[in-house]
Amino acid sequence: MRLLTVGVTAIALALGLTCPGRAEEKTSLSITRQPGILYLASHVMETQKLIEKQAEAEGLKGVTVEWRTFSGGGAQTDALLAGNVDVVNTGTGNLLLLWDRTRGKVKGIITSSAQPVIMVSNDPRIQSLKDIKDGDKIAVPTVGVSTQAILLQMAAAKLYGEDQVKKFDKNTVQLGHPDAVAAIANSQHEVKNHFSAPPFQYIELKQPGVHKVVDSRDIIGGALTQATFFTTTTFADANPKLIIALRKATEEAVAFIKKDPKAAVEAYKTVSGDKTSLDDLMTMMKEPGMDEWRTDPQGTMKFAEHLHKVGTLKSMPKAWTDYYLSDSAYLNGN
């Protein structure tokens, strides 16, 4: 029913029935994100007011930015299509889904992270995806379209053949990462597997009996974009300076993370309220692949190819630039 609602709203958007253009650019910006250190650039942007600074440099004075946290990508995309927020910051799968369903009326702006995501389990029987049985539940942020859900489909196709691509779909349950961490910490909980994300996956792996099952690099064979800013083309066309400011602020935040990761993590703790110690978070920042703070899309066409193959995408993009704004083409992604 939720997907049907999204589809109806998307059609309205594609026909220009929502989000009318404005004669003057907005001076307020509403942006969503999910919990987790994958969205570290957004925490730096918020604490240092980088979008506000870059907007002023573009000639927009007095810009205010509201950051809103959602537990999963589905709720974020619903909010975007309903016109309740201006920009969302979530995974590639959600971007591709909306780009397709709105016939190109939703497009990417820039990315900020490409860290690996890890599936963990507290069940000693489950050492690999081959051990997953019908009754085993796997927590993912959004069933069907989240990065983790799509990775499970890609893994199923590799393990069992293309006709079994949705083999694990029936095992997935929708839980925000913090709730899934609580489930994994409780050995009596029915959810014993979580396709997680930083920092949650590293918190879980420190718990007795919790172990890695698979990660995104094993499935996709390389880096995979995680945090992606995207918006409607209606909003982008009406607010070009805000889009430029957001893109430049993201680039500035990524450069800051690489230069001073400790200060960046402190910003994350300030905004998120994460009680994990600074030392533990800094140790996580040194995990393999955790240095992949980057603004160029990674592995997105592999996602698109998969989603088109299984029929989720009706249109197959020719290149990653099809689902990003035209002035984002310099990012040199894939």
Buried (B, 14 or more C-beta within 10 A) or exposed (E): EEEEEBEEBBBBBBEEEBBEEEEEBBBEBBBBBBBBBBBBBBBBBBBBBBBBBBBBEBEBEEBEBEBBBBBBBBBBBBBBBBBEBBBBBBBBBBBBBBBBBBBBBBBBBBBBBBBBBBBBBBBEEBEBBEBBEEEBBBBBBBBBBBBBBBBBBBBBBBBBEEEEBBBBBEBBBBBBBBBBBEBBBEEEBEBBBBBBBBBBBBBBBEBEEBBBBBBBBBBBEEBBBBBBBBBBBBBBEBBEBBBBBBBBBBBBBBBBBEEEBEBBBBBBBEBBEBEBEEEBBEBBBEBEBBBBBBBBBBBBBBBBBBBBBBEBBEBEBEEBBBBBBEEBEEBEBB
